[in-house]
Amino acid sequence: TPDSSPSGAAVKAADRAHVFHSWSAQDLIDPLAVAGAEGSYFWDYDGRRYLDFTSGLVFTNIGYQHPKVVAAIQEQAGRMTTFAPAFAIEARSEAARLIAERTPGDLDKIFFTNGGADAVEHALRMARLHTGRPKVLSAYRSYHGGTQQAVNVTGDPRRWASDTGTAGVVRFWAPFLYRSRFHAETEEQECARALEHLETTIAFEGPATIAAIVLETIPGTAGIMVPPPGYLAGVREICDRHGIVFVLDEVMAGFGRTGTWFAAGLFGVVPDLMTFAKGVNSGYVPLGGVAISPAIAETFAKRPYPGGLTYSGHPLACAAAVATIGVMAEEGVVEHAARLGSDVLGPALRELAARHPSVGEVRGTGMFWALELVRDQQTREPLVPYNATGEANAPMAAFAAAAKRHGLWPFVNMNRTHVVPPCNVSEAELKEGLAALDAALSVADTYTG
Ligand code: PLP
Protein backbone atom coordinates (compact mmCIF):
# COMPACT_ATOMS: atom_id res chain seq x y z
CA THR A 1 0.00 0.00 0.00
CA PRO A 2 1.17 3.62 -0.35
CA ASP A 3 1.36 3.88 3.47
CA SER A 4 4.10 1.28 3.97
CA SER A 5 6.68 3.54 5.67
CA PRO A 6 6.59 3.14 9.49
CA SER A 7 5.23 6.63 10.17
CA GLY A 8 2.75 6.45 7.30
CA ALA A 9 1.51 3.12 8.59
CA ALA A 10 1.06 4.57 12.12
CA VAL A 11 -0.88 7.56 10.81
CA LYS A 12 -3.08 5.25 8.82
CA ALA A 13 -3.62 2.83 11.70
CA ALA A 14 -4.71 5.58 14.12
CA ASP A 15 -6.99 7.02 11.45
CA ARG A 16 -8.62 3.66 10.86
CA ALA A 17 -9.01 3.06 14.58
CA HIS A 18 -10.37 6.46 15.63
CA VAL A 19 -11.28 8.88 12.83
CA PHE A 20 -14.88 8.88 11.64
CA HIS A 21 -14.88 10.31 8.10
CA SER A 22 -17.44 12.53 6.33
CA TRP A 23 -20.04 10.99 3.99
CA SER A 24 -18.45 7.53 4.15
CA ALA A 25 -19.18 3.91 4.96
CA GLN A 26 -16.37 3.75 7.49
CA ASP A 27 -15.17 0.23 6.68
CA LEU A 28 -15.20 0.72 2.92
CA ILE A 29 -12.75 3.61 2.69
CA ASP A 30 -8.97 3.61 2.44
CA PRO A 31 -7.73 7.15 3.14
CA LEU A 32 -4.28 7.97 1.80
CA ALA A 33 -1.86 9.01 4.56
CA VAL A 34 -0.51 12.38 3.43
CA ALA A 35 2.92 13.47 4.63
CA GLY A 36 3.07 16.97 3.19
CA ALA A 37 1.87 19.48 0.64
CA GLU A 38 3.22 22.51 -1.16
CA GLY A 39 1.82 24.66 -3.95
CA SER A 40 -0.18 22.46 -6.33
CA TYR A 41 1.18 19.14 -5.01
CA PHE A 42 0.91 16.80 -2.03
CA TRP A 43 2.76 13.57 -1.27
CA ASP A 44 2.45 10.40 0.77
CA TYR A 45 4.91 8.83 3.24
CA ASP A 46 6.59 6.87 0.47
CA GLY A 47 7.36 10.05 -1.45
CA ARG A 48 4.72 9.48 -4.10
CA ARG A 49 3.68 12.92 -5.31
CA TYR A 50 0.30 13.97 -6.70
CA LEU A 51 -0.66 17.05 -8.66
CA ASP A 52 -3.86 18.22 -6.94
CA PHE A 53 -6.55 19.01 -9.51
CA THR A 54 -9.10 19.17 -6.65
CA SER A 55 -7.63 22.04 -4.57
CA GLY A 56 -8.57 19.92 -1.55
CA LEU A 57 -12.33 20.30 -1.73
CA VAL A 58 -11.99 23.28 -4.08
CA PHE A 59 -10.55 25.56 -1.40
CA THR A 60 -6.75 25.88 -1.78
CA ASN A 61 -7.15 28.71 -4.26
CA ILE A 62 -3.54 29.83 -3.68
CA GLY A 63 -2.18 26.28 -3.26
CA TYR A 64 -0.76 24.65 -0.14
CA GLN A 65 1.62 26.33 2.31
CA HIS A 66 1.89 29.74 0.71
CA PRO A 67 4.78 31.20 2.75
CA LYS A 68 3.19 34.63 3.22
CA VAL A 69 -0.04 33.19 4.60
CA VAL A 70 1.81 30.70 6.81
CA ALA A 71 3.89 33.61 8.17
CA ALA A 72 0.76 35.72 8.79
CA ILE A 73 -0.85 32.87 10.76
CA GLN A 74 2.35 32.44 12.79
CA GLU A 75 2.54 36.18 13.44
CA GLN A 76 -1.12 36.34 14.55
CA ALA A 77 -0.64 33.27 16.77
CA GLY A 78 2.29 35.03 18.45
CA ARG A 79 0.27 38.22 18.99
CA MET A 80 -3.32 37.13 19.68
CA THR A 81 -4.24 33.54 18.90
CA THR A 82 -7.88 33.85 19.84
CA PHE A 83 -10.44 36.28 21.16
CA ALA A 84 -14.20 36.32 21.80
CA PRO A 85 -16.50 37.56 19.04
CA ALA A 86 -18.04 40.58 20.82
CA PHE A 87 -14.83 42.66 20.59
CA ALA A 88 -13.29 44.73 17.80
CA ILE A 89 -10.13 42.88 16.78
CA GLU A 90 -7.66 44.13 14.17
CA ALA A 91 -7.50 40.95 12.06
CA ARG A 92 -11.31 40.62 12.09
CA SER A 93 -11.91 44.28 11.20
CA GLU A 94 -9.36 44.15 8.41
CA ALA A 95 -10.67 40.89 6.94
CA ALA A 96 -14.22 42.28 6.92
CA ARG A 97 -13.04 45.47 5.23
CA LEU A 98 -11.08 43.61 2.53
CA ILE A 99 -13.97 41.23 1.84
CA ALA A 100 -16.61 43.99 1.78
CA GLU A 101 -14.45 45.95 -0.69
CA ARG A 102 -14.60 43.01 -3.09
CA THR A 103 -18.17 41.75 -2.68
CA PRO A 104 -20.59 42.88 -5.41
CA GLY A 105 -22.64 46.07 -5.23
CA ASP A 106 -23.64 47.40 -1.83
CA LEU A 107 -23.00 44.23 0.24
CA ASP A 108 -21.06 45.90 2.97
CA LYS A 109 -21.43 44.06 6.29
CA ILE A 110 -19.81 40.70 7.00
CA PHE A 111 -21.06 38.08 9.46
CA PHE A 112 -18.28 35.53 10.00
CA THR A 113 -18.93 31.80 10.42
CA ASN A 114 -16.70 28.74 10.64
CA GLY A 115 -17.43 27.47 7.13
CA GLY A 116 -19.88 27.33 4.25
CA ALA A 117 -22.78 25.36 5.71
CA ASP A 118 -23.23 27.63 8.71
CA ALA A 119 -22.97 30.64 6.39
CA VAL A 120 -25.95 29.23 4.47
CA GLU A 121 -27.81 28.52 7.74
CA HIS A 122 -27.41 32.13 8.84
CA ALA A 123 -28.22 33.62 5.43
CA LEU A 124 -31.54 31.75 5.39
CA ARG A 125 -32.31 32.70 8.99
CA MET A 126 -31.65 36.35 8.15
CA ALA A 127 -33.89 36.10 5.08
CA ARG A 128 -36.77 34.54 7.06
CA LEU A 129 -36.53 37.14 9.83
CA HIS A 130 -36.15 40.02 7.37
CA THR A 131 -39.22 39.03 5.34
CA GLY A 132 -41.28 37.34 8.06
CA ARG A 133 -41.94 34.55 5.55
CA PRO A 134 -41.40 30.79 6.05
CA LYS A 135 -40.29 29.21 2.74
CA VAL A 136 -37.02 28.87 0.89
CA LEU A 137 -36.65 27.89 -2.77
CA SER A 138 -33.52 26.02 -3.83
CA ALA A 139 -32.35 24.14 -6.89
CA TYR A 140 -32.00 20.47 -7.68
CA ARG A 141 -28.38 19.86 -8.67
CA SER A 142 -26.92 21.99 -5.90
CA TYR A 143 -24.81 21.66 -2.77
CA HIS A 144 -25.08 24.04 0.18
CA GLY A 145 -23.46 22.16 3.07
CA GLY A 146 -23.84 19.36 5.57
CA THR A 147 -25.79 20.90 8.48
CA GLN A 148 -29.54 20.36 8.75
CA GLN A 149 -30.91 23.40 6.91
CA ALA A 150 -28.00 23.60 4.49
CA VAL A 151 -28.31 19.96 3.47
CA ASN A 152 -32.10 20.30 3.16
CA VAL A 153 -31.73 23.06 0.59
CA THR A 154 -29.06 20.98 -1.13
CA GLY A 155 -30.18 19.25 -4.31
CA ASP A 156 -28.08 16.07 -4.31
CA PRO A 157 -28.53 12.60 -2.79
CA ARG A 158 -26.71 13.54 0.38
CA ARG A 159 -29.84 15.34 1.56
CA TRP A 160 -32.07 12.25 1.38
CA ALA A 161 -31.09 10.88 4.80
CA SER A 162 -31.77 14.29 6.39
CA ASP A 163 -35.06 15.05 4.64
CA THR A 164 -36.84 15.34 7.95
CA GLY A 165 -38.02 18.64 9.31
CA THR A 166 -37.70 20.16 5.85
CA ALA A 167 -40.78 22.34 6.26
CA GLY A 168 -40.62 25.28 3.95
CA VAL A 169 -38.00 24.02 1.49
CA VAL A 170 -39.20 23.84 -2.11
CA ARG A 171 -36.87 22.76 -4.91
CA PHE A 172 -36.93 23.82 -8.54
CA TRP A 173 -34.87 23.14 -11.68
CA ALA A 174 -32.21 25.66 -12.58
CA PRO A 175 -30.95 25.83 -16.18
CA PHE A 176 -28.63 23.10 -17.54
CA LEU A 177 -28.86 22.88 -21.29
CA TYR A 178 -26.89 19.64 -21.72
CA ARG A 179 -29.49 17.78 -19.64
CA SER A 180 -32.38 20.20 -20.14
CA ARG A 181 -35.54 19.62 -18.08
CA PHE A 182 -37.28 22.01 -20.48
CA HIS A 183 -36.65 20.29 -23.85
CA ALA A 184 -34.59 23.31 -24.83
CA GLU A 185 -32.12 23.31 -27.70
CA THR A 186 -30.53 26.73 -27.20
CA GLU A 187 -29.23 28.69 -24.22
CA GLU A 188 -31.93 31.31 -24.90
CA GLN A 189 -34.70 28.71 -24.70
CA GLU A 190 -33.21 27.12 -21.59
CA CYS A 191 -32.94 30.50 -19.89
CA ALA A 192 -36.48 31.62 -20.77
CA ARG A 193 -38.06 28.29 -19.85
CA ALA A 194 -36.14 27.96 -16.57
CA LEU A 195 -37.30 31.45 -15.57
CA GLU A 196 -40.89 30.62 -16.55
CA HIS A 197 -40.67 27.40 -14.46
CA LEU A 198 -39.41 29.40 -11.47
CA GLU A 199 -42.21 31.96 -11.87
CA THR A 200 -44.81 29.20 -11.98
CA THR A 201 -43.32 27.47 -8.94
CA ILE A 202 -43.48 30.76 -7.03
CA ALA A 203 -47.08 31.43 -8.13
CA PHE A 204 -48.21 27.98 -6.95
CA GLU A 205 -46.27 28.19 -3.68
CA GLY A 206 -47.59 31.68 -2.95
CA PRO A 207 -45.12 34.53 -3.43
CA ALA A 208 -45.93 36.03 -0.02
CA THR A 209 -44.82 32.77 1.68
CA ILE A 210 -41.33 32.78 0.18
CA ALA A 211 -38.48 34.33 2.15
CA ALA A 212 -35.57 33.46 -0.12
CA ILE A 213 -34.33 31.90 -3.32
CA VAL A 214 -30.88 30.40 -2.79
CA LEU A 215 -28.65 29.51 -5.73
CA GLU A 216 -25.00 28.82 -6.25
CA THR A 217 -23.90 31.49 -8.73
CA ILE A 218 -22.32 28.65 -10.71
CA PRO A 219 -23.37 25.30 -9.19
CA GLY A 220 -20.09 23.62 -8.19
CA THR A 221 -20.25 20.10 -6.74
CA ALA A 222 -23.36 19.40 -8.83
CA GLY A 223 -21.46 19.89 -12.09
CA ILE A 224 -20.17 23.42 -12.75
CA MET A 225 -23.16 24.46 -14.86
CA VAL A 226 -22.47 28.04 -15.95
CA PRO A 227 -25.92 29.65 -16.15
CA PRO A 228 -26.99 31.07 -19.50
CA PRO A 229 -26.75 34.85 -19.99
CA GLY A 230 -29.76 36.55 -18.45
CA TYR A 231 -30.77 33.79 -16.03
CA LEU A 232 -29.42 35.25 -12.80
CA ALA A 233 -30.56 38.74 -13.81
CA GLY A 234 -33.99 37.20 -14.41
CA VAL A 235 -34.00 35.63 -10.93
CA ARG A 236 -32.96 39.00 -9.49
CA GLU A 237 -35.93 40.65 -11.21
CA ILE A 238 -38.35 37.96 -9.98
CA CYS A 239 -37.05 38.38 -6.41
CA ASP A 240 -37.48 42.15 -6.60
CA ARG A 241 -41.01 41.84 -7.93
CA HIS A 242 -42.09 39.51 -5.11
CA GLY A 243 -40.04 40.92 -2.22
CA ILE A 244 -38.00 37.69 -2.02
CA VAL A 245 -34.43 37.77 -0.67
CA PHE A 246 -31.92 36.61 -3.32
CA VAL A 247 -29.13 34.55 -1.72
CA LEU A 248 -26.12 33.66 -3.86
CA ASP A 249 -23.90 30.92 -2.46
CA GLU A 250 -20.31 31.66 -3.51
CA VAL A 251 -18.70 29.22 -1.08
CA MET A 252 -17.09 27.35 -3.97
CA ALA A 253 -17.27 29.88 -6.82
CA GLY A 254 -15.91 32.84 -4.85
CA PHE A 255 -12.43 34.24 -4.30
CA GLY A 256 -10.92 33.87 -7.75
CA ARG A 257 -12.18 30.42 -8.71
CA THR A 258 -14.02 31.71 -11.79
CA GLY A 259 -11.37 34.25 -12.79
CA THR A 260 -13.22 37.04 -10.94
CA TRP A 261 -13.32 37.83 -7.22
CA PHE A 262 -16.93 36.65 -7.13
CA ALA A 263 -18.84 34.86 -9.88
CA ALA A 264 -21.76 37.27 -9.44
CA GLY A 265 -19.50 39.80 -11.18
CA LEU A 266 -19.49 37.64 -14.33
CA PHE A 267 -23.25 38.08 -14.60
CA GLY A 268 -23.61 41.65 -13.33
CA VAL A 269 -25.97 40.65 -10.52
CA VAL A 270 -25.97 41.79 -6.90
CA PRO A 271 -27.68 39.44 -4.41
CA ASP A 272 -29.15 40.55 -1.08
CA LEU A 273 -27.03 38.04 0.82
CA MET A 274 -23.90 36.23 -0.36
CA THR A 275 -22.23 33.32 1.38
CA PHE A 276 -18.51 32.59 1.15
CA ALA A 277 -15.93 30.24 2.76
CA LYS A 278 -13.16 28.03 1.27
CA GLY A 279 -11.08 30.40 -0.91
CA VAL A 280 -11.49 33.34 1.51
CA ASN A 281 -8.27 32.12 3.15
CA SER A 282 -7.49 29.15 0.92
CA GLY A 283 -8.87 26.93 3.70
CA TYR A 284 -5.78 27.40 5.88
CA VAL A 285 -7.96 28.01 8.96
CA PRO A 286 -11.74 27.33 8.93
CA LEU A 287 -13.66 30.47 7.96
CA GLY A 288 -16.87 31.37 6.17
CA GLY A 289 -19.35 34.17 6.22
CA VAL A 290 -22.33 36.07 4.90
CA ALA A 291 -22.06 39.41 3.12
CA ILE A 292 -25.18 41.44 3.93
CA SER A 293 -27.05 44.18 2.05
CA PRO A 294 -27.82 47.49 3.78
CA ALA A 295 -31.57 46.73 3.83
CA ILE A 296 -31.11 43.43 5.65
CA ALA A 297 -28.45 44.87 7.96
CA GLU A 298 -31.01 47.57 8.83
CA THR A 299 -33.48 44.91 10.01
CA PHE A 300 -30.99 44.06 12.72
CA ALA A 301 -29.90 47.62 13.49
CA LYS A 302 -32.13 48.08 16.53
CA ARG A 303 -33.32 44.51 17.04
CA PRO A 304 -30.80 41.81 17.96
CA TYR A 305 -29.88 39.23 15.36
CA PRO A 306 -30.73 35.89 17.01
CA GLY A 307 -27.62 33.97 16.00
CA GLY A 308 -23.92 33.74 16.76
CA LEU A 309 -20.83 31.58 17.12
CA THR A 310 -18.06 31.32 19.71
CA TYR A 311 -15.51 31.57 16.90
CA SER A 312 -17.23 34.16 14.69
CA GLY A 313 -14.34 36.02 13.08
CA HIS A 314 -11.62 33.94 14.77
CA PRO A 315 -8.40 36.00 14.72
CA LEU A 316 -6.25 33.20 13.22
CA ALA A 317 -8.76 32.56 10.44
CA CYS A 318 -9.19 36.28 9.76
CA ALA A 319 -5.42 36.89 9.70
CA ALA A 320 -5.19 34.08 7.14
CA ALA A 321 -7.92 35.78 5.09
CA VAL A 322 -6.17 39.16 5.19
CA ALA A 323 -2.92 37.53 4.03
CA THR A 324 -4.64 35.41 1.36
CA ILE A 325 -6.50 38.36 -0.13
CA GLY A 326 -3.21 40.30 -0.05
CA VAL A 327 -1.37 37.52 -1.88
CA MET A 328 -4.15 37.22 -4.45
CA ALA A 329 -4.01 40.95 -5.13
CA GLU A 330 -0.18 41.22 -5.17
CA GLU A 331 0.34 38.14 -7.32
CA GLY A 332 -2.55 38.79 -9.72
CA VAL A 333 -4.04 35.37 -8.92
CA VAL A 334 -7.56 36.27 -10.09
CA GLU A 335 -6.33 37.60 -13.44
CA HIS A 336 -4.02 34.58 -13.79
CA ALA A 337 -6.96 32.19 -13.28
CA ALA A 338 -9.01 34.07 -15.88
CA ARG A 339 -6.21 34.09 -18.47
CA LEU A 340 -5.10 30.50 -17.94
CA GLY A 341 -8.74 29.37 -18.03
CA SER A 342 -9.57 31.04 -21.32
CA ASP A 343 -6.22 30.64 -23.08
CA VAL A 344 -4.90 27.28 -21.84
CA LEU A 345 -7.24 25.10 -19.78
CA GLY A 346 -10.52 25.63 -21.65
CA PRO A 347 -8.99 25.03 -25.12
CA ALA A 348 -6.98 22.02 -23.87
CA LEU A 349 -10.07 20.39 -22.32
CA ARG A 350 -12.03 20.94 -25.53
CA GLU A 351 -9.18 19.34 -27.45
CA LEU A 352 -9.33 16.31 -25.09
CA ALA A 353 -13.09 16.15 -25.59
CA ALA A 354 -12.65 16.04 -29.34
CA ARG A 355 -10.40 12.97 -29.04
CA HIS A 356 -12.14 11.02 -26.26
CA PRO A 357 -15.53 9.39 -26.90
CA SER A 358 -16.16 9.32 -23.11
CA VAL A 359 -16.34 13.12 -22.88
CA GLY A 360 -19.89 14.35 -23.47
CA GLU A 361 -19.45 17.99 -22.54
CA VAL A 362 -16.80 20.42 -21.33
CA ARG A 363 -17.98 23.47 -19.40
CA GLY A 364 -16.57 26.05 -17.05
CA THR A 365 -14.59 29.24 -16.66
CA GLY A 366 -11.40 30.34 -14.90
CA MET A 367 -10.07 27.41 -12.84
CA PHE A 368 -13.56 25.91 -12.54
CA TRP A 369 -14.24 23.20 -15.16
CA ALA A 370 -16.22 19.98 -15.47
CA LEU A 371 -16.01 17.11 -17.93
CA GLU A 372 -19.28 15.21 -18.21
CA LEU A 373 -18.38 11.57 -18.95
CA VAL A 374 -20.84 9.51 -21.00
CA ARG A 375 -21.32 6.03 -22.45
CA ASP A 376 -22.47 7.51 -25.70
CA GLN A 377 -22.05 11.07 -26.98
CA GLN A 378 -25.31 10.88 -28.96
CA THR A 379 -27.65 9.58 -26.24
CA ARG A 380 -25.67 11.35 -23.47
CA GLU A 381 -26.17 8.33 -21.21
CA PRO A 382 -23.96 9.06 -18.19
CA LEU A 383 -20.86 6.87 -17.84
CA VAL A 384 -22.31 5.73 -14.48
CA PRO A 385 -25.92 6.06 -13.27
CA TYR A 386 -27.01 8.85 -10.88
CA ASN A 387 -25.72 8.14 -7.35
CA ALA A 388 -24.06 4.86 -8.41
CA THR A 389 -22.04 2.87 -5.86
CA GLY A 390 -19.98 -0.33 -5.95
CA GLU A 391 -19.88 -2.22 -9.25
CA ALA A 392 -22.19 0.29 -10.95
CA ASN A 393 -19.58 2.97 -10.31
CA ALA A 394 -16.67 0.89 -11.66
CA PRO A 395 -15.98 3.06 -14.75
CA MET A 396 -15.48 6.22 -12.67
CA ALA A 397 -13.39 4.29 -10.14
CA ALA A 398 -11.21 2.99 -12.98
CA PHE A 399 -10.86 6.52 -14.37
CA ALA A 400 -9.81 7.90 -10.97
CA ALA A 401 -7.35 5.05 -10.35
CA ALA A 402 -5.74 5.65 -13.75
CA ALA A 403 -5.35 9.38 -13.03
CA LYS A 404 -3.67 8.58 -9.71
CA ARG A 405 -1.30 6.11 -11.38
CA HIS A 406 -0.24 9.02 -13.60
CA GLY A 407 0.38 11.28 -10.58
CA LEU A 408 -2.84 13.29 -10.80
CA TRP A 409 -5.37 13.52 -7.96
CA PRO A 410 -8.72 14.00 -9.75
CA PHE A 411 -12.02 15.43 -8.47
CA VAL A 412 -14.74 12.88 -9.19
CA ASN A 413 -18.48 13.31 -8.55
CA MET A 414 -20.93 10.82 -10.08
CA ASN A 415 -20.22 10.73 -13.85
CA ARG A 416 -18.08 13.85 -13.84
CA THR A 417 -14.52 14.86 -13.25
CA HIS A 418 -13.97 18.47 -12.27
CA VAL A 419 -10.76 20.24 -13.15
CA VAL A 420 -10.33 22.64 -10.26
CA PRO A 421 -6.61 23.18 -9.58
CA PRO A 422 -5.33 26.03 -7.41
CA CYS A 423 -6.03 29.41 -9.06
CA ASN A 424 -2.26 30.09 -9.10
CA VAL A 425 -1.36 26.78 -10.77
CA SER A 426 1.41 27.25 -13.36
CA GLU A 427 0.95 26.61 -17.05
CA ALA A 428 3.54 23.80 -16.86
CA GLU A 429 1.64 22.14 -14.00
CA LEU A 430 -1.59 22.40 -15.96
CA LYS A 431 0.03 20.70 -18.95
CA GLU A 432 1.39 17.93 -16.73
CA GLY A 433 -2.09 17.37 -15.30
CA LEU A 434 -3.72 17.46 -18.72
CA ALA A 435 -1.38 14.70 -19.96
CA ALA A 436 -2.40 12.52 -16.99
CA LEU A 437 -6.07 13.36 -17.64
CA ASP A 438 -5.60 12.33 -21.27
CA ALA A 439 -4.32 8.90 -20.15
CA ALA A 440 -7.13 8.46 -17.60
CA LEU A 441 -9.79 9.39 -20.18
CA SER A 442 -8.44 6.60 -22.40
CA VAL A 443 -9.48 4.23 -19.59
CA ALA A 444 -12.94 5.87 -19.43
CA ASP A 445 -13.19 5.45 -23.21
CA THR A 446 -13.08 1.65 -22.83
CA TYR A 447 -16.53 1.80 -21.20
CA THR A 448 -18.16 3.68 -24.10
CA GLY A 449 -20.03 2.39 -27.13
N1 PLP B 1 -21.98 25.88 -0.36
C1 PLP B 1 -21.30 25.45 -1.43
C2 PLP B 1 -21.59 26.04 -2.77
C3 PLP B 1 -20.30 24.48 -1.29
O1 PLP B 1 -19.64 24.06 -2.36
C4 PLP B 1 -20.03 23.97 0.01
C5 PLP B 1 -18.98 22.94 0.19
O2 PLP B 1 -18.52 22.32 -0.73
C6 PLP B 1 -20.78 24.44 1.09
C7 PLP B 1 -21.73 25.41 0.88
C8 PLP B 1 -20.52 23.92 2.48
O3 PLP B 1 -19.33 24.41 2.96
P1 PLP B 1 -18.63 23.73 4.24
O4 PLP B 1 -18.25 22.35 3.83
O5 PLP B 1 -17.47 24.65 4.53
O6 PLP B 1 -19.62 23.73 5.34
Boltz pocket constraint, residues with backbone or C-beta under 6 A from the ligand:
constraints:
  - pocket:
      binder: B
      contacts: [[A, 57], [A, 114], [A, 115], [A, 116], [A, 117], [A, 118], [A, 120], [A, 143], [A, 144], [A, 145], [A, 146], [A, 216], [A, 220], [A, 221], [A, 249], [A, 250], [A, 251], [A, 252], [A, 253], [A, 277], [A, 278], [A, 288]]
      max_distance: 6.0
